[in-house]
């Protein structure tokens, strides 16, 4: 499957995969894309995406087709379609 991947506010990940690129991977979920990135880019990708326990860091958020931030429970359930737009973003807070 091929999807468009965009990276916003995650400079290490952007250097690894580009700020915007098409990515072909086997699988159909956000979990599958993350696994693909980790297997392809190793320790640098782990540093960009994972927390100290090896889980997707809570500061990394995902949005599909500009539909809003995805709940983490949906990362391995939501089936992506060819050509979907997947954004990896840094969660920013303040006040």
Biotite code that builds the C-alpha atoms (Angstrom):
import biotite.structure as struc

atoms = struc.array([
    struc.Atom([0.000, 0.000, 0.000], chain_id="A", res_id=1, res_name="UNK", atom_name="CA", element="C"),
    struc.Atom([1.185, 3.531, -0.700], chain_id="A", res_id=2, res_name="UNK", atom_name="CA", element="C"),
    struc.Atom([0.183, 6.537, 1.425], chain_id="A", res_id=3, res_name="UNK", atom_name="CA", element="C"),
    struc.Atom([1.350, 10.128, 1.739], chain_id="A", res_id=4, res_name="UNK", atom_name="CA", element="C"),
    struc.Atom([3.246, 10.742, 4.986], chain_id="A", res_id=5, res_name="UNK", atom_name="CA", element="C"),
    struc.Atom([3.796, 14.216, 6.410], chain_id="A", res_id=6, res_name="UNK", atom_name="CA", element="C"),
    struc.Atom([5.915, 15.089, 9.437], chain_id="A", res_id=7, res_name="UNK", atom_name="CA", element="C"),
    struc.Atom([5.186, 18.244, 11.444], chain_id="A", res_id=8, res_name="UNK", atom_name="CA", element="C"),
    struc.Atom([7.352, 19.387, 14.363], chain_id="A", res_id=9, res_name="UNK", atom_name="CA", element="C"),
    struc.Atom([9.434, 16.203, 14.601], chain_id="A", res_id=10, res_name="UNK", atom_name="CA", element="C"),
    struc.Atom([12.813, 17.174, 13.092], chain_id="A", res_id=11, res_name="UNK", atom_name="CA", element="C"),
    struc.Atom([14.581, 13.843, 13.619], chain_id="A", res_id=12, res_name="UNK", atom_name="CA", element="C"),
    struc.Atom([11.766, 11.958, 11.901], chain_id="A", res_id=13, res_name="UNK", atom_name="CA", element="C"),
    struc.Atom([11.599, 14.570, 9.114], chain_id="A", res_id=14, res_name="UNK", atom_name="CA", element="C"),
    struc.Atom([15.317, 14.090, 8.428], chain_id="A", res_id=15, res_name="UNK", atom_name="CA", element="C"),
    struc.Atom([14.814, 10.322, 8.208], chain_id="A", res_id=16, res_name="UNK", atom_name="CA", element="C"),
    struc.Atom([11.741, 10.122, 5.993], chain_id="A", res_id=17, res_name="UNK", atom_name="CA", element="C"),
    struc.Atom([11.280, 13.678, 4.696], chain_id="A", res_id=18, res_name="UNK", atom_name="CA", element="C"),
    struc.Atom([8.740, 16.327, 5.652], chain_id="A", res_id=19, res_name="UNK", atom_name="CA", element="C"),
    struc.Atom([6.369, 15.021, 3.003], chain_id="A", res_id=20, res_name="UNK", atom_name="CA", element="C"),
    struc.Atom([6.761, 11.836, 1.006], chain_id="A", res_id=21, res_name="UNK", atom_name="CA", element="C"),
    struc.Atom([4.965, 8.836, -0.362], chain_id="A", res_id=22, res_name="UNK", atom_name="CA", element="C"),
    struc.Atom([5.606, 5.682, 1.586], chain_id="A", res_id=23, res_name="UNK", atom_name="CA", element="C"),
    struc.Atom([4.978, 2.168, 0.416], chain_id="A", res_id=24, res_name="UNK", atom_name="CA", element="C"),
    struc.Atom([4.639, -0.448, 3.121], chain_id="A", res_id=25, res_name="UNK", atom_name="CA", element="C"),
    struc.Atom([3.067, -3.819, 3.709], chain_id="A", res_id=26, res_name="UNK", atom_name="CA", element="C"),
    struc.Atom([0.140, -3.583, 6.053], chain_id="A", res_id=27, res_name="UNK", atom_name="CA", element="C"),
    struc.Atom([-2.856, -1.330, 6.406], chain_id="A", res_id=28, res_name="UNK", atom_name="CA", element="C"),
    struc.Atom([-2.781, 0.483, 9.770], chain_id="A", res_id=29, res_name="UNK", atom_name="CA", element="C"),
    struc.Atom([-0.909, 3.273, 11.541], chain_id="A", res_id=30, res_name="UNK", atom_name="CA", element="C"),
    struc.Atom([0.777, 0.613, 13.670], chain_id="A", res_id=31, res_name="UNK", atom_name="CA", element="C"),
    struc.Atom([2.032, -1.007, 10.450], chain_id="A", res_id=32, res_name="UNK", atom_name="CA", element="C"),
    struc.Atom([3.479, 2.313, 9.196], chain_id="A", res_id=33, res_name="UNK", atom_name="CA", element="C"),
    struc.Atom([5.258, 2.903, 12.508], chain_id="A", res_id=34, res_name="UNK", atom_name="CA", element="C"),
    struc.Atom([6.672, -0.641, 12.399], chain_id="A", res_id=35, res_name="UNK", atom_name="CA", element="C"),
    struc.Atom([7.858, -0.047, 8.830], chain_id="A", res_id=36, res_name="UNK", atom_name="CA", element="C"),
    struc.Atom([9.608, 3.205, 9.790], chain_id="A", res_id=37, res_name="UNK", atom_name="CA", element="C"),
    struc.Atom([11.254, 1.580, 12.819], chain_id="A", res_id=38, res_name="UNK", atom_name="CA", element="C"),
    struc.Atom([12.504, -1.422, 10.863], chain_id="A", res_id=39, res_name="UNK", atom_name="CA", element="C"),
    struc.Atom([13.813, 0.742, 8.029], chain_id="A", res_id=40, res_name="UNK", atom_name="CA", element="C"),
    struc.Atom([15.463, 3.518, 10.073], chain_id="A", res_id=41, res_name="UNK", atom_name="CA", element="C"),
    struc.Atom([16.491, 1.749, 13.283], chain_id="A", res_id=42, res_name="UNK", atom_name="CA", element="C"),
    struc.Atom([17.719, 3.577, 16.373], chain_id="A", res_id=43, res_name="UNK", atom_name="CA", element="C"),
    struc.Atom([17.214, 7.077, 14.956], chain_id="A", res_id=44, res_name="UNK", atom_name="CA", element="C"),
    struc.Atom([13.539, 6.341, 14.310], chain_id="A", res_id=45, res_name="UNK", atom_name="CA", element="C"),
    struc.Atom([13.162, 4.826, 17.774], chain_id="A", res_id=46, res_name="UNK", atom_name="CA", element="C"),
    struc.Atom([14.574, 8.023, 19.275], chain_id="A", res_id=47, res_name="UNK", atom_name="CA", element="C"),
    struc.Atom([12.125, 10.131, 17.247], chain_id="A", res_id=48, res_name="UNK", atom_name="CA", element="C"),
    struc.Atom([8.999, 8.055, 17.881], chain_id="A", res_id=49, res_name="UNK", atom_name="CA", element="C"),
    struc.Atom([9.241, 5.931, 21.014], chain_id="A", res_id=50, res_name="UNK", atom_name="CA", element="C"),
    struc.Atom([9.313, 6.632, 24.738], chain_id="A", res_id=51, res_name="UNK", atom_name="CA", element="C"),
    struc.Atom([11.762, 4.985, 27.147], chain_id="A", res_id=52, res_name="UNK", atom_name="CA", element="C"),
    struc.Atom([9.455, 1.951, 27.442], chain_id="A", res_id=53, res_name="UNK", atom_name="CA", element="C"),
    struc.Atom([9.359, 1.373, 23.680], chain_id="A", res_id=54, res_name="UNK", atom_name="CA", element="C"),
    struc.Atom([5.824, 2.687, 23.125], chain_id="A", res_id=55, res_name="UNK", atom_name="CA", element="C"),
    struc.Atom([4.848, 5.457, 20.724], chain_id="A", res_id=56, res_name="UNK", atom_name="CA", element="C"),
    struc.Atom([5.668, 8.614, 22.671], chain_id="A", res_id=57, res_name="UNK", atom_name="CA", element="C"),
    struc.Atom([2.606, 10.546, 23.869], chain_id="A", res_id=58, res_name="UNK", atom_name="CA", element="C"),
    struc.Atom([3.950, 13.751, 22.316], chain_id="A", res_id=59, res_name="UNK", atom_name="CA", element="C"),
    struc.Atom([3.598, 12.116, 18.866], chain_id="A", res_id=60, res_name="UNK", atom_name="CA", element="C"),
    struc.Atom([0.091, 12.424, 17.472], chain_id="A", res_id=61, res_name="UNK", atom_name="CA", element="C"),
    struc.Atom([-1.335, 11.018, 14.240], chain_id="A", res_id=62, res_name="UNK", atom_name="CA", element="C"),
    struc.Atom([-3.979, 12.430, 11.931], chain_id="A", res_id=63, res_name="UNK", atom_name="CA", element="C"),
    struc.Atom([-5.459, 10.714, 8.868], chain_id="A", res_id=64, res_name="UNK", atom_name="CA", element="C"),
    struc.Atom([-6.844, 12.816, 6.001], chain_id="A", res_id=65, res_name="UNK", atom_name="CA", element="C"),
    struc.Atom([-7.165, 15.903, 8.234], chain_id="A", res_id=66, res_name="UNK", atom_name="CA", element="C"),
    struc.Atom([-9.926, 14.191, 10.258], chain_id="A", res_id=67, res_name="UNK", atom_name="CA", element="C"),
    struc.Atom([-8.529, 15.259, 13.616], chain_id="A", res_id=68, res_name="UNK", atom_name="CA", element="C"),
    struc.Atom([-6.148, 13.601, 16.050], chain_id="A", res_id=69, res_name="UNK", atom_name="CA", element="C"),
    struc.Atom([-6.642, 9.837, 16.089], chain_id="A", res_id=70, res_name="UNK", atom_name="CA", element="C"),
    struc.Atom([-7.277, 8.074, 19.392], chain_id="A", res_id=71, res_name="UNK", atom_name="CA", element="C"),
    struc.Atom([-4.326, 5.801, 20.172], chain_id="A", res_id=72, res_name="UNK", atom_name="CA", element="C"),
    struc.Atom([-6.650, 2.817, 20.514], chain_id="A", res_id=73, res_name="UNK", atom_name="CA", element="C"),
    struc.Atom([-7.429, 3.151, 16.779], chain_id="A", res_id=74, res_name="UNK", atom_name="CA", element="C"),
    struc.Atom([-3.815, 2.897, 15.553], chain_id="A", res_id=75, res_name="UNK", atom_name="CA", element="C"),
    struc.Atom([-4.074, -0.838, 14.986], chain_id="A", res_id=76, res_name="UNK", atom_name="CA", element="C"),
    struc.Atom([-7.795, -0.906, 14.086], chain_id="A", res_id=77, res_name="UNK", atom_name="CA", element="C"),
    struc.Atom([-8.370, 1.770, 11.466], chain_id="A", res_id=78, res_name="UNK", atom_name="CA", element="C"),
    struc.Atom([-7.814, 0.427, 7.953], chain_id="A", res_id=79, res_name="UNK", atom_name="CA", element="C"),
    struc.Atom([-5.984, 2.865, 5.709], chain_id="A", res_id=80, res_name="UNK", atom_name="CA", element="C"),
    struc.Atom([-6.687, 3.180, 1.999], chain_id="A", res_id=81, res_name="UNK", atom_name="CA", element="C"),
    struc.Atom([-4.307, 3.678, -0.900], chain_id="A", res_id=82, res_name="UNK", atom_name="CA", element="C"),
    struc.Atom([-3.427, 7.383, -1.130], chain_id="A", res_id=83, res_name="UNK", atom_name="CA", element="C"),
    struc.Atom([-4.485, 8.344, 2.416], chain_id="A", res_id=84, res_name="UNK", atom_name="CA", element="C"),
    struc.Atom([-2.656, 11.273, 4.007], chain_id="A", res_id=85, res_name="UNK", atom_name="CA", element="C"),
    struc.Atom([-0.993, 10.274, 7.305], chain_id="A", res_id=86, res_name="UNK", atom_name="CA", element="C"),
    struc.Atom([0.450, 13.080, 9.446], chain_id="A", res_id=87, res_name="UNK", atom_name="CA", element="C"),
    struc.Atom([2.841, 12.524, 12.333], chain_id="A", res_id=88, res_name="UNK", atom_name="CA", element="C"),
    struc.Atom([2.794, 15.629, 14.551], chain_id="A", res_id=89, res_name="UNK", atom_name="CA", element="C"),
    struc.Atom([4.360, 16.881, 17.722], chain_id="A", res_id=90, res_name="UNK", atom_name="CA", element="C"),
    struc.Atom([1.781, 17.578, 20.410], chain_id="A", res_id=91, res_name="UNK", atom_name="CA", element="C"),
    struc.Atom([2.301, 21.158, 21.514], chain_id="A", res_id=92, res_name="UNK", atom_name="CA", element="C"),
    struc.Atom([0.775, 22.633, 24.622], chain_id="A", res_id=93, res_name="UNK", atom_name="CA", element="C"),
    struc.Atom([1.061, 25.941, 26.326], chain_id="A", res_id=94, res_name="UNK", atom_name="CA", element="C"),
    struc.Atom([-0.852, 28.696, 27.813], chain_id="A", res_id=95, res_name="UNK", atom_name="CA", element="C"),
])
